[in-house]
Amino acid sequence: MLQQILHDMYIDPELLAELSDVQKHILFYKMREEQLRRWREREAWEALAQVEGLRPPKVKRGRWLGAASDKHIQWLLGADGEVWVWIMGEGPGDKPYEEISEELIAERARLQAQREAEELWRQKEAEITKKFRDALANEKARILAEKWKVEMEDRKAAKVLEERIHEEFKRKEEEERKRGEEQIRLQEEQRAKELYWTLKQAQLQSHPSEKEEREWEEQLRRSKAADEERSRRAQRARDEYQRHSLRAIQKGTVAGLSSRFQELGQSHEQEARLDHRLPGPGPLSPLAVPGSRTWERPLRPVSREVIVRWFKEEQLPRRAGFERNSKAIAPWFHGIISREDAEDLLENMTEGAFLVRVSEKIWGYTLSYRLQKGFKHFLVDASGDFYSFLGVDPNRHATLTDLIDFHKEEIITVSGGELLQEPCGQRDSPPDYHLLFE
């Protein structure tokens, strides 16, 4: 699976979502290594071809590593054959720098004054609206109180009086608005002039203000902090990759020895059956290897039926899910269950508890791990003839049990320090893996 990702330089978004942060960092680090390897290989080939005269020297051009397109850039040449260069302000019809600078300053001042004027007008408009709304409400309350005191025949006159007063207030409000708009307009013009001269003086002095200096220093500090954090993450990913590589060198023979002992045990058992005419293993025995594989595995799991068949065809002969040197199914092994179901099983267990479930995303498994607060999920690639964590652990194990036993003593990641301690067993009957062994 990892080799396929590095070959295509692409990972499915759903599969990427299943990876932990550490797995993502290491996977991206390996993809970057592969990009650099391809680039160096291409450069070496190009140099060799030029030396041997197979092709003329090639002008270097910008290209995205691994991209399928042949996009590039070329310099525009002048009449003298050199790269054509245009300097702003010196070309025919160009405005002088001073004139452009003046226009930019004036435009900045105008826009700043316009924004300030709009803000002032919103405040002024709110004040005017509130003022006349409150006055009108008070007047309506007064008229309403008087209306209940007059006779029935005077109520019509009171209504006419109310409408006339309403129109009068509306007229006064409109006049007040016009005066406010004119006042804001004059303030905007005055503010534009003030800002123009302020910006002009700042340009002449060529020294940033104390506030701008502080803002610049704060932006620079944040940028440096972000760069340092990215550098630390990349370093942790490289250290993680190097640690596992060294561990693979030190203990790389464990998986091979386990596989050889397993083959040796199977050979002895077959010889014993031939000598003593022992009955063969039952239908649940993983040693009952099918005579021939008559199916072609899709690139990805497409349904539960296909996953069950993959397990029976490829995983049962490799004793996946069984305890070492036993016909009993391991207590940590589970069937095709979801992430939510796995977390529900681990919810009431302590840190270090774990289970292994058949994955629906890749040809392999997912190791679900209980943290002190929360959970982690690691993908286990079983698409080849070995088992390994996808993007985290370069160690290759001959069996799934080898991988589990290895990480009972060795942590999975340096940053998390995950050690497999307590297996999480079945809770329901029949067990969730019964379809895999029917």
DRENDO-1510 file (C-alpha; in Angstrom, 1 decimal, always signed):
<recs>
REC; n; res; u; v; w
REC; 1; MET; +0.0; +0.0; +0.0 .
REC; 2; LEU; +2.8; +2.4; +0.9 .
REC; 3; GLN; +4.7; +1.6; -2.3 .
REC; 4; GLN; +1.5; +2.3; -4.3 .
REC; 5; ILE; +1.1; +5.7; -2.6 .
REC; 6; LEU; +4.7; +6.6; -3.3 .
REC; 7; HIS; +4.4; +5.4; -6.9 .
REC; 8; ASP; +1.2; +7.4; -7.6 .
REC; 9; MET; +2.1; +10.4; -5.3 .
REC; 10; TYR; -1.5; +10.3; -4.3 .
REC; 11; ILE; -3.5; +9.1; -1.2 .
REC; 12; ASP; -7.2; +8.8; -1.1 .
REC; 13; PRO; -8.8; +11.5; +1.2 .
REC; 14; GLU; -10.8; +8.9; +3.1 .
REC; 15; LEU; -7.6; +6.9; +3.8 .
REC; 16; LEU; -5.8; +10.0; +4.8 .
REC; 17; ALA; -8.5; +10.8; +7.3 .
REC; 18; GLU; -7.8; +7.4; +9.0 .
REC; 19; LEU; -4.1; +8.3; +9.7 .
REC; 20; SER; -2.9; +9.9; +12.9 .
REC; 21; ASP; -0.9; +13.1; +12.9 .
REC; 22; VAL; +2.3; +11.3; +13.3 .
REC; 23; GLN; +1.5; +8.9; +10.4 .
REC; 24; LYS; +0.6; +11.9; +8.2 .
REC; 25; HIS; +3.9; +13.6; +9.0 .
REC; 26; ILE; +6.0; +10.6; +8.3 .
REC; 27; LEU; +4.0; +9.7; +5.1 .
REC; 28; PHE; +4.5; +13.3; +3.7 .
REC; 29; TYR; +8.2; +13.1; +4.7 .
REC; 30; LYS; +8.6; +9.9; +2.7 .
REC; 31; MET; +6.7; +11.4; -0.3 .
REC; 32; ARG; +9.1; +14.3; -0.3 .
REC; 33; GLU; +12.0; +12.0; -0.2 .
REC; 34; GLU; +10.6; +10.2; -3.2 .
REC; 35; GLN; +10.1; +13.5; -5.1 .
REC; 36; LEU; +13.8; +14.4; -4.4 .
REC; 37; ARG; +14.9; +10.9; -5.5 .
REC; 38; ARG; +13.0; +11.2; -8.8 .
REC; 39; TRP; +14.4; +14.7; -9.4 .
REC; 40; ARG; +18.0; +13.7; -8.8 .
REC; 41; GLU; +17.6; +10.6; -11.0 .
REC; 42; ARG; +16.2; +12.8; -13.8 .
REC; 43; GLU; +19.0; +15.4; -13.4 .
REC; 44; ALA; +21.7; +12.6; -13.5 .
REC; 45; TRP; +20.1; +11.1; -16.7 .
REC; 46; GLU; +20.0; +14.5; -18.4 .
REC; 47; ALA; +23.6; +15.2; -17.5 .
REC; 48; LEU; +24.7; +11.8; -18.8 .
REC; 49; ALA; +22.7; +12.3; -22.1 .
REC; 50; GLN; +24.4; +15.7; -22.7 .
REC; 51; VAL; +27.9; +14.3; -22.0 .
REC; 52; GLU; +27.3; +11.4; -24.5 .
REC; 53; GLY; +25.9; +13.9; -27.0 .
REC; 54; LEU; +22.4; +12.3; -27.1 .
REC; 55; ARG; +20.7; +15.7; -26.8 .
REC; 56; PRO; +21.8; +19.4; -26.7 .
REC; 57; PRO; +22.1; +21.2; -23.3 .
REC; 58; LYS; +18.7; +22.0; -21.9 .
REC; 59; VAL; +17.7; +25.4; -20.4 .
REC; 60; LYS; +16.5; +24.8; -16.9 .
REC; 61; ARG; +13.0; +25.7; -16.3 .
REC; 62; GLY; +10.6; +25.7; -13.4 .
REC; 63; ARG; +8.7; +22.4; -13.0 .
REC; 64; TRP; +6.6; +20.8; -10.3 .
REC; 65; LEU; +8.2; +17.5; -9.2 .
REC; 66; GLY; +6.0; +14.6; -10.1 .
REC; 67; ALA; +3.6; +16.6; -12.2 .
REC; 68; ALA; +2.3; +15.2; -15.4 .
REC; 69; SER; +2.1; +18.5; -17.3 .
REC; 70; ASP; +5.0; +20.2; -19.1 .
REC; 71; LYS; +4.3; +23.7; -18.0 .
REC; 72; HIS; +7.4; +26.0; -17.9 .
REC; 73; ILE; +8.5; +29.6; -18.1 .
REC; 74; GLN; +10.6; +31.4; -20.7 .
REC; 75; TRP; +12.3; +34.8; -20.5 .
REC; 76; LEU; +11.4; +37.5; -23.1 .
REC; 77; LEU; +14.4; +38.5; -25.0 .
REC; 78; GLY; +15.1; +42.0; -26.3 .
REC; 79; ALA; +16.6; +43.1; -29.7 .
REC; 80; ASP; +20.1; +42.6; -28.4 .
REC; 81; GLY; +19.4; +39.0; -27.5 .
REC; 82; GLU; +19.6; +39.6; -23.8 .
REC; 83; VAL; +16.7; +39.2; -21.3 .
REC; 84; TRP; +14.3; +42.2; -21.8 .
REC; 85; VAL; +14.1; +44.3; -18.6 .
REC; 86; TRP; +11.6; +47.1; -18.0 .
REC; 87; ILE; +12.2; +49.6; -15.1 .
REC; 88; MET; +9.0; +51.3; -13.9 .
REC; 89; GLY; +9.1; +55.0; -14.5 .
REC; 90; GLU; +11.9; +55.0; -17.2 .
REC; 91; GLY; +9.9; +53.5; -20.1 .
REC; 92; PRO; +8.1; +55.5; -22.7 .
REC; 93; GLY; +4.9; +56.9; -21.4 .
REC; 94; ASP; +5.6; +55.8; -17.8 .
REC; 95; LYS; +4.7; +58.2; -15.0 .
REC; 96; PRO; +7.6; +59.3; -12.8 .
REC; 97; TYR; +7.9; +57.6; -9.5 .
REC; 98; GLU; +7.1; +60.7; -7.5 .
REC; 99; GLU; +3.8; +61.2; -9.4 .
REC; 100; ILE; +2.8; +57.5; -8.9 .
REC; 101; SER; +3.7; +57.9; -5.2 .
REC; 102; GLU; +1.6; +61.0; -4.9 .
REC; 103; GLU; -1.4; +59.3; -6.5 .
REC; 104; LEU; -1.1; +56.3; -4.2 .
REC; 105; ILE; -0.8; +58.5; -1.1 .
REC; 106; ALA; -3.8; +60.5; -2.2 .
REC; 107; GLU; -5.8; +57.4; -2.9 .
REC; 108; ARG; -5.0; +55.9; +0.5 .
REC; 109; ALA; -5.9; +59.1; +2.2 .
REC; 110; ARG; -9.2; +59.3; +0.3 .
REC; 111; LEU; -10.2; +55.7; +1.1 .
REC; 112; GLN; -9.2; +56.0; +4.8 .
REC; 113; ALA; -11.3; +59.2; +5.1 .
REC; 114; GLN; -14.2; +57.6; +3.3 .
REC; 115; ARG; -14.2; +54.6; +5.7 .
REC; 116; GLU; -14.0; +56.9; +8.7 .
REC; 117; ALA; -16.8; +59.1; +7.3 .
REC; 118; GLU; -19.0; +56.0; +6.7 .
REC; 119; GLU; -18.4; +55.0; +10.4 .
REC; 120; LEU; -19.3; +58.5; +11.6 .
REC; 121; TRP; -22.4; +58.6; +9.5 .
REC; 122; ARG; -23.6; +55.2; +10.9 .
REC; 123; GLN; -23.2; +56.5; +14.4 .
REC; 124; LYS; -24.9; +59.8; +13.5 .
REC; 125; GLU; -27.7; +58.1; +11.8 .
REC; 126; ALA; -28.3; +55.8; +14.7 .
REC; 127; GLU; -28.4; +58.8; +17.1 .
REC; 128; ILE; -30.9; +60.7; +14.9 .
REC; 129; THR; -33.1; +57.6; +14.5 .
REC; 130; LYS; -33.1; +57.0; +18.2 .
REC; 131; LYS; -33.7; +60.6; +19.1 .
REC; 132; PHE; -36.8; +61.0; +16.9 .
REC; 133; ARG; -38.1; +57.5; +17.6 .
REC; 134; ASP; -38.0; +58.2; +21.4 .
REC; 135; ALA; -39.6; +61.7; +20.8 .
REC; 136; LEU; -42.4; +60.2; +18.7 .
REC; 137; ALA; -43.0; +57.4; +21.1 .
REC; 138; ASN; -43.4; +59.9; +24.0 .
REC; 139; GLU; -45.7; +62.1; +21.9 .
REC; 140; LYS; -47.8; +59.1; +21.0 .
REC; 141; ALA; -48.0; +58.1; +24.6 .
REC; 142; ARG; -49.1; +61.6; +25.6 .
REC; 143; ILE; -51.8; +61.8; +22.8 .
REC; 144; LEU; -53.0; +58.3; +23.8 .
REC; 145; ALA; -53.4; +59.5; +27.4 .
REC; 146; GLU; -55.4; +62.5; +26.3 .
REC; 147; LYS; -57.6; +60.6; +23.8 .
REC; 148; TRP; -59.1; +58.6; +26.6 .
REC; 149; LYS; -60.1; +61.8; +28.3 .
REC; 150; VAL; -62.0; +63.4; +25.5 .
REC; 151; GLU; -65.5; +62.6; +24.2 .
REC; 152; MET; -66.2; +60.1; +21.4 .
REC; 153; GLU; -66.7; +63.0; +18.9 .
REC; 154; ASP; -63.3; +64.4; +19.6 .
REC; 155; ARG; -61.4; +61.1; +18.8 .
REC; 156; LYS; -61.4; +61.8; +15.1 .
REC; 157; ALA; -59.8; +65.2; +15.7 .
REC; 158; ALA; -57.2; +63.6; +17.9 .
REC; 159; LYS; -56.3; +61.1; +15.1 .
REC; 160; VAL; -55.9; +64.0; +12.7 .
REC; 161; LEU; -53.7; +65.8; +15.2 .
REC; 162; GLU; -51.6; +62.7; +15.7 .
REC; 163; GLU; -51.0; +62.3; +11.9 .
REC; 164; ARG; -50.1; +66.0; +11.6 .
REC; 165; ILE; -47.6; +65.7; +14.5 .
REC; 166; HIS; -46.2; +62.6; +12.9 .
REC; 167; GLU; -45.6; +64.4; +9.6 .
REC; 168; GLU; -44.0; +67.3; +11.4 .
REC; 169; PHE; -41.6; +64.9; +13.2 .
REC; 170; LYS; -40.8; +63.1; +10.0 .
REC; 171; ARG; -40.0; +66.4; +8.3 .
REC; 172; LYS; -37.7; +67.5; +11.1 .
REC; 173; GLU; -36.0; +64.1; +11.0 .
REC; 174; GLU; -35.3; +64.4; +7.3 .
REC; 175; GLU; -33.9; +67.9; +7.8 .
REC; 176; GLU; -31.7; +66.6; +10.6 .
REC; 177; ARG; -30.5; +63.8; +8.4 .
REC; 178; LYS; -29.5; +66.2; +5.6 .
REC; 179; ARG; -27.6; +68.4; +8.1 .
REC; 180; GLY; -25.8; +65.3; +9.4 .
REC; 181; GLU; -24.9; +64.2; +5.9 .
REC; 182; GLU; -23.5; +67.5; +5.1 .
REC; 183; GLN; -21.5; +67.7; +8.3 .
REC; 184; ILE; -20.1; +64.2; +7.7 .
REC; 185; ARG; -19.1; +65.1; +4.1 .
REC; 186; LEU; -17.2; +68.2; +5.3 .
REC; 187; GLN; -15.5; +66.1; +8.0 .
REC; 188; GLU; -14.6; +63.5; +5.4 .
REC; 189; GLU; -12.9; +66.1; +3.2 .
REC; 190; GLN; -11.0; +67.6; +6.1 .
REC; 191; ARG; -9.9; +64.2; +7.3 .
REC; 192; ALA; -8.7; +63.3; +3.8 .
REC; 193; LYS; -6.5; +66.3; +3.8 .
REC; 194; GLU; -5.1; +65.6; +7.2 .
REC; 195; LEU; -4.4; +62.0; +6.4 .
REC; 196; TYR; -2.7; +63.0; +3.1 .
REC; 197; TRP; -0.3; +65.3; +4.9 .
REC; 198; THR; +0.3; +62.7; +7.6 .
REC; 199; LEU; +1.2; +60.0; +5.1 .
REC; 200; LYS; +3.3; +62.5; +3.1 .
REC; 201; GLN; +5.3; +63.4; +6.2 .
REC; 202; ALA; +5.7; +59.7; +7.1 .
REC; 203; GLN; +7.1; +59.0; +3.7 .
REC; 204; LEU; +9.5; +61.9; +3.9 .
REC; 205; GLN; +10.8; +60.8; +7.3 .
REC; 206; SER; +11.1; +57.2; +6.1 .
REC; 207; HIS; +10.7; +55.9; +9.7 .
REC; 208; PRO; +7.8; +53.7; +10.7 .
REC; 209; SER; +5.7; +54.7; +13.7 .
REC; 210; GLU; +6.1; +53.0; +17.0 .
REC; 211; LYS; +2.7; +51.2; +16.6 .
REC; 212; GLU; +3.7; +50.0; +13.1 .
REC; 213; GLU; +7.1; +48.9; +14.5 .
REC; 214; ARG; +5.4; +46.9; +17.2 .
REC; 215; GLU; +2.9; +45.3; +14.7 .
REC; 216; TRP; +5.8; +44.4; +12.4 .
REC; 217; GLU; +7.8; +42.9; +15.3 .
REC; 218; GLU; +4.7; +40.9; +16.4 .
REC; 219; GLN; +4.2; +39.6; +12.9 .
REC; 220; LEU; +7.8; +38.7; +12.6 .
REC; 221; ARG; +7.7; +36.9; +15.9 .
REC; 222; ARG; +4.6; +34.9; +14.9 .
REC; 223; SER; +6.2; +34.0; +11.6 .
REC; 224; LYS; +9.4; +32.8; +13.3 .
REC; 225; ALA; +7.4; +30.8; +15.8 .
REC; 226; ALA; +5.3; +29.1; +13.0 .
REC; 227; ASP; +8.6; +28.3; +11.1 .
REC; 228; GLU; +10.1; +26.8; +14.3 .
REC; 229; GLU; +7.0; +24.7; +15.0 .
REC; 230; ARG; +7.0; +23.3; +11.4 .
REC; 231; SER; +10.7; +22.6; +11.7 .
REC; 232; ARG; +10.2; +20.8; +15.0 .
REC; 233; ARG; +7.4; +18.7; +13.5 .
REC; 234; ALA; +9.5; +17.8; +10.5 .
REC; 235; GLN; +12.4; +16.9; +12.9 .
REC; 236; ARG; +10.2; +14.7; +15.0 .
REC; 237; ALA; +9.0; +12.9; +11.9 .
REC; 238; ARG; +12.6; +12.4; +10.7 .
REC; 239; ASP; +13.6; +11.2; +14.2 .
REC; 240; GLU; +10.6; +8.8; +14.3 .
REC; 241; TYR; +11.5; +7.4; +10.9 .
REC; 242; GLN; +15.2; +7.0; +11.8 .
REC; 243; ARG; +14.3; +5.4; +15.2 .
REC; 244; HIS; +12.1; +2.8; +13.5 .
REC; 245; SER; +14.7; +2.2; +10.8 .
REC; 246; LEU; +17.4; +1.5; +13.4 .
REC; 247; ARG; +15.0; -0.8; +15.3 .
REC; 248; ALA; +14.3; -2.6; +12.0 .
REC; 249; ILE; +18.0; -3.2; +11.6 .
REC; 250; GLN; +18.4; -4.5; +15.2 .
REC; 251; LYS; +15.3; -6.7; +15.2 .
REC; 252; GLY; +14.7; -7.3; +11.5 .
REC; 253; THR; +15.5; -11.0; +11.8 .
REC; 254; VAL; +12.6; -11.6; +14.2 .
REC; 255; ALA; +9.9; -11.7; +11.5 .
REC; 256; GLY; +12.0; -13.9; +9.3 .
REC; 257; LEU; +12.7; -16.4; +12.1 .
REC; 258; SER; +9.1; -16.4; +13.1 .
REC; 259; SER; +8.0; -17.2; +9.5 .
REC; 260; ARG; +10.6; -20.0; +9.2 .
REC; 261; PHE; +9.6; -21.6; +12.5 .
REC; 262; GLN; +6.0; -21.4; +11.5 .
REC; 263; GLU; +6.8; -23.1; +8.1 .
REC; 264; LEU; +8.9; -25.7; +10.0 .
REC; 265; GLY; +6.0; -26.4; +12.4 .
REC; 266; GLN; +3.5; -26.9; +9.5 .
REC; 267; SER; +6.0; -29.3; +7.8 .
REC; 268; HIS; +6.4; -31.4; +11.0 .
REC; 269; GLU; +2.6; -31.5; +11.5 .
REC; 270; GLN; +2.0; -32.7; +7.9 .
REC; 271; GLU; +4.7; -35.4; +8.2 .
REC; 272; ALA; +3.1; -36.5; +11.5 .
REC; 273; ARG; -0.3; -36.8; +9.8 .
REC; 274; LEU; +1.2; -38.9; +7.0 .
REC; 275; ASP; +3.0; -41.2; +9.3 .
REC; 276; HIS; +0.2; -41.7; +11.9 .
REC; 277; ARG; -2.8; -41.1; +9.5 .
REC; 278; LEU; -4.0; -38.2; +11.7 .
REC; 279; PRO; -7.2; -36.5; +10.6 .
REC; 280; GLY; -6.7; -33.1; +9.0 .
REC; 281; PRO; -7.6; -29.8; +10.7 .
REC; 282; GLY; -11.2; -28.8; +11.0 .
REC; 283; PRO; -13.0; -26.1; +9.1 .
REC; 284; LEU; -11.8; -23.4; +11.5 .
REC; 285; SER; -8.2; -24.4; +11.3 .
REC; 286; PRO; -6.0; -21.8; +9.6 .
REC; 287; LEU; -3.8; -24.5; +8.2 .
REC; 288; ALA; -6.5; -25.6; +5.7 .
REC; 289; VAL; -5.0; -23.6; +2.9 .
REC; 290; PRO; -7.2; -23.5; -0.3 .
REC; 291; GLY; -5.8; -25.5; -3.2 .
REC; 292; SER; -5.8; -22.5; -5.5 .
REC; 293; ARG; -6.8; -18.9; -5.5 .
REC; 294; THR; -9.5; -18.3; -8.0 .
REC; 295; TRP; -10.2; -14.6; -7.3 .
REC; 296; GLU; -8.5; -11.4; -8.2 .
REC; 297; ARG; -8.3; -8.9; -5.4 .
REC; 298; PRO; -9.6; -5.4; -6.2 .
REC; 299; LEU; -7.4; -2.4; -5.6 .
REC; 300; ARG; -9.5; -1.4; -2.5 .
REC; 301; PRO; -12.2; -3.1; -0.4 .
REC; 302; VAL; -15.5; -2.5; -2.1 .
REC; 303; SER; -17.9; -4.4; +0.2 .
REC; 304; ARG; -18.0; -6.6; +3.3 .
REC; 305; GLU; -18.5; -9.7; +1.2 .
REC; 306; VAL; -15.2; -9.0; -0.7 .
REC; 307; ILE; -13.4; -8.3; +2.6 .
REC; 308; VAL; -14.6; -11.6; +4.1 .
REC; 309; ARG; -13.5; -13.5; +1.0 .
REC; 310; TRP; -10.1; -11.7; +1.1 .
REC; 311; PHE; -9.7; -12.8; +4.8 .
REC; 312; LYS; -10.6; -16.4; +4.0 .
REC; 313; GLU; -8.4; -16.6; +0.9 .
REC; 314; GLU; -5.3; -14.7; +2.0 .
REC; 315; GLN; -5.3; -14.2; +5.8 .
REC; 316; LEU; -6.5; -17.5; +7.2 .
REC; 317; PRO; -3.6; -19.4; +5.6 .
REC; 318; ARG; -1.2; -16.9; +7.3 .
REC; 319; ARG; -2.9; -17.5; +10.7 .
REC; 320; ALA; -4.1; -13.9; +11.0 .
REC; 321; GLY; -6.0; -13.4; +14.3 .
REC; 322; PHE; -4.8; -16.6; +16.0 .
REC; 323; GLU; -2.5; -16.8; +19.0 .
REC; 324; ARG; +1.0; -18.0; +18.4 .
REC; 325; ASN; +1.3; -21.8; +18.0 .
REC; 326; SER; -2.3; -22.3; +18.9 .
REC; 327; LYS; -5.7; -22.8; +17.2 .
REC; 328; ALA; -7.4; -20.3; +19.6 .
REC; 329; ILE; -8.3; -16.9; +18.3 .
REC; 330; ALA; -6.4; -14.1; +20.0 .
REC; 331; PRO; -8.4; -12.1; +22.5 .
REC; 332; TRP; -7.5; -8.8; +20.8 .
REC; 333; PHE; -8.8; -9.9; +17.4 .
REC; 334; HIS; -12.1; -8.4; +16.2 .
REC; 335; GLY; -14.1; -8.6; +12.9 .
REC; 336; ILE; -15.3; -5.9; +10.6 .
REC; 337; ILE; -16.4; -3.2; +13.1 .
REC; 338; SER; -16.5; +0.5; +12.9 .
REC; 339; ARG; -14.3; +3.1; +14.6 .
REC; 340; GLU; -17.3; +4.0; +16.9 .
REC; 341; ASP; -17.8; +0.4; +17.9 .
REC; 342; ALA; -14.1; +0.0; +18.7 .
REC; 343; GLU; -14.1; +3.1; +20.9 .
REC; 344; ASP; -17.2; +2.0; +22.6 .
REC; 345; LEU; -15.5; -1.3; +23.5 .
REC; 346; LEU; -12.4; +0.5; +24.8 .
REC; 347; GLU; -14.3; +3.2; +26.6 .
REC; 348; ASN; -14.3; +1.7; +30.1 .
REC; 349; MET; -10.7; +0.3; +29.9 .
REC; 350; THR; -7.5; +1.8; +31.1 .
REC; 351; GLU; -4.7; +3.4; +29.1 .
REC; 352; GLY; -2.8; +0.8; +27.0 .
REC; 353; ALA; -5.8; -1.3; +26.2 .
REC; 354; PHE; -6.1; -2.2; +22.5 .
REC; 355; LEU; -7.9; -4.3; +19.9 .
REC; 356; VAL; -7.3; -5.1; +16.2 .
REC; 357; ARG; -10.2; -4.9; +13.7 .
REC; 358; VAL; -10.5; -5.7; +10.0 .
REC; 359; SER; -10.3; -2.5; +8.1 .
REC; 360; GLU; -12.8; -1.4; +5.5 .
REC; 361; LYS; -10.5; +1.2; +4.0 .
REC; 362; ILE; -7.4; -0.9; +3.0 .
REC; 363; TRP; -6.4; -4.5; +2.7 .
REC; 364; GLY; -5.3; -4.8; +6.3 .
REC; 365; TYR; -6.3; -4.0; +9.8 .
REC; 366; THR; -6.8; -1.1; +12.2 .
REC; 367; LEU; -5.2; -1.1; +15.7 .
REC; 368; SER; -7.4; +0.9; +18.0 .
REC; 369; TYR; -5.6; +2.1; +21.2 .
REC; 370; ARG; -6.9; +3.5; +24.4 .
REC; 371; LEU; -5.3; +6.7; +25.6 .
REC; 372; GLN; -5.7; +8.3; +29.0 .
REC; 373; LYS; -8.1; +10.7; +27.4 .
REC; 374; GLY; -9.3; +9.6; +24.0 .
REC; 375; PHE; -8.2; +7.0; +21.4 .
REC; 376; LYS; -5.8; +6.5; +18.6 .
REC; 377; HIS; -6.2; +4.4; +15.5 .
REC; 378; PHE; -3.2; +3.0; +13.4 .
REC; 379; LEU; -3.6; +1.4; +10.0 .
REC; 380; VAL; -1.8; -2.0; +9.5 .
REC; 381; ASP; -1.0; -2.7; +5.9 .
REC; 382; ALA; -1.4; -6.4; +4.9 .
REC; 383; SER; -1.6; -6.0; +1.2 .
REC; 384; GLY; +1.8; -7.7; +0.7 .
REC; 385; ASP; +3.5; -10.7; +2.2 .
REC; 386; PHE; +4.2; -8.9; +5.5 .
REC; 387; TYR; +2.4; -6.7; +8.2 .
REC; 388; SER; +3.5; -3.2; +9.1 .
REC; 389; PHE; +2.0; +0.1; +10.3 .
REC; 390; LEU; +1.2; +2.3; +7.4 .
REC; 391; GLY; +3.4; +5.4; +7.4 .
REC; 392; VAL; +4.7; +4.9; +11.0 .
REC; 393; ASP; +6.8; +1.7; +11.5 .
REC; 394; PRO; +9.2; +0.5; +8.7 .
REC; 395; ASN; +9.5; -2.8; +10.5 .
REC; 396; ARG; +8.0; -5.7; +8.6 .
REC; 397; HIS; +6.5; -8.7; +10.5 .
REC; 398; ALA; +5.8; -12.1; +9.1 .
REC; 399; THR; +2.5; -12.5; +11.0 .
REC; 400; LEU; +0.0; -10.2; +12.6 .
REC; 401; THR; +0.8; -11.8; +16.0 .
REC; 402; ASP; +4.5; -10.9; +15.5 .
REC; 403; LEU; +3.5; -7.2; +15.1 .
REC; 404; ILE; +1.4; -7.2; +18.2 .
REC; 405; ASP; +4.0; -9.0; +20.4 .
REC; 406; PHE; +6.8; -6.6; +19.1 .
REC; 407; HIS; +4.9; -3.5; +20.2 .
REC; 408; LYS; +4.2; -5.0; +23.6 .
REC; 409; GLU; +7.8; -4.2; +24.3 .
REC; 410; GLU; +8.6; -1.4; +21.8 .
REC; 411; ILE; +6.6; +1.8; +21.6 .
REC; 412; ILE; +4.7; +2.6; +18.4 .
REC; 413; THR; +5.7; +6.3; +18.2 .
REC; 414; VAL; +8.2; +8.4; +20.1 .
REC; 415; SER; +5.7; +11.3; +20.6 .
REC; 416; GLY; +2.9; +9.1; +21.9 .
REC; 417; GLY; +4.9; +6.3; +23.7 .
REC; 418; GLU; +2.1; +3.8; +22.9 .
REC; 419; LEU; +2.8; +0.3; +24.4 .
REC; 420; LEU; +0.2; -2.5; +23.9 .
REC; 421; GLN; -0.7; -3.8; +27.4 .
REC; 422; GLU; -4.2; -5.1; +27.8 .
REC; 423; PRO; -6.2; -6.7; +24.9 .
REC; 424; CYS; -9.8; -5.9; +24.6 .
REC; 425; GLY; -11.9; -9.0; +24.1 .
REC; 426; GLN; -15.4; -9.7; +22.8 .
REC; 427; ARG; -18.6; -8.4; +24.5 .
REC; 428; ASP; -21.4; -10.0; +22.4 .
REC; 429; SER; -22.3; -13.5; +21.4 .
REC; 430; PRO; -21.7; -14.6; +18.7 .
REC; 431; PRO; -18.4; -12.7; +18.4 .
REC; 432; ASP; -18.1; -10.0; +15.8 .
REC; 433; TYR; -15.6; -12.1; +13.8 .
REC; 434; HIS; -17.9; -15.1; +13.3 .
REC; 435; LEU; -18.5; -14.3; +9.6 .
REC; 436; LEU; -14.7; -14.5; +8.9 .
REC; 437; PHE; -14.5; -18.1; +10.2 .
REC; 438; GLU; -17.7; -19.6; +8.9 .
</recs>
